[in-house]
Amino acid sequence: MIGSSYMTIPVRTLVIRAFRVLAVAEGFSWAALLAGMYFKWVAKTTELGVEIAGPIHGALFVGYGIAALALWRLQRWPFIVALFAGLSAVFPFATVAFERWAGNRGYLTPRTAVPAGTKETAGV
């Protein structure tokens, strides 16, 4: 189109943003699911919380996993970082802690790929 300007955002930046949002959203969905499980199993009042929060949490869990795998490739994360990203999805609220940890160590900063065979430090 003549006279219009399109702003393009690099794929790496989009995936990092999506990962950060999904990490926090997945943590909140854990909280909602745990609350729903309380009302279903402990208070024995309603299953509505689990019926609503369960599928939402499941979708966010899968999205987080896909984003983590994409960042493992795009950011050339060491295997141990990718492993911790995956394990953090299993424990309540750990995705938020992992997102903070990875962000503080530069794993969520857009950067150019490191050439194959180059040693990377763990950022410690």
Stockholm file with secondary structure:
# STOCKHOLM 1.0

chainA/1-124         MIGSSYMTIPVRTLVIRAFRVLAVAEGFSWAALLAGMYFKWVAKTTELGVEIAGPIHGALFVGYGIAALALWRLQRWPFIVALFAGLSAVFPFATVAFERWAGNRGYLTPRTAVPAGTKETAGV
#=GR chainA/1-124 SS CTTCCCCCCCHHHHHHHHHHHHHHHHHHHHHHHHHHHIIIIISCSCSHHHHHHHHHHHHHHHHHHHHHHHHHHHTTCCHHHHHHHHHHTTSTTHHHHHHHHHHHTTTTSCCCCCCTTCCCCCCC
#=GC SS_cons         CTTCCCCCCCHHHHHHHHHHHHHHHHHHHHHHHHHHHIIIIISCSCSHHHHHHHHHHHHHHHHHHHHHHHHHHHTTCCHHHHHHHHHHTTSTTHHHHHHHHHHHTTTTSCCCCCCTTCCCCCCC
//
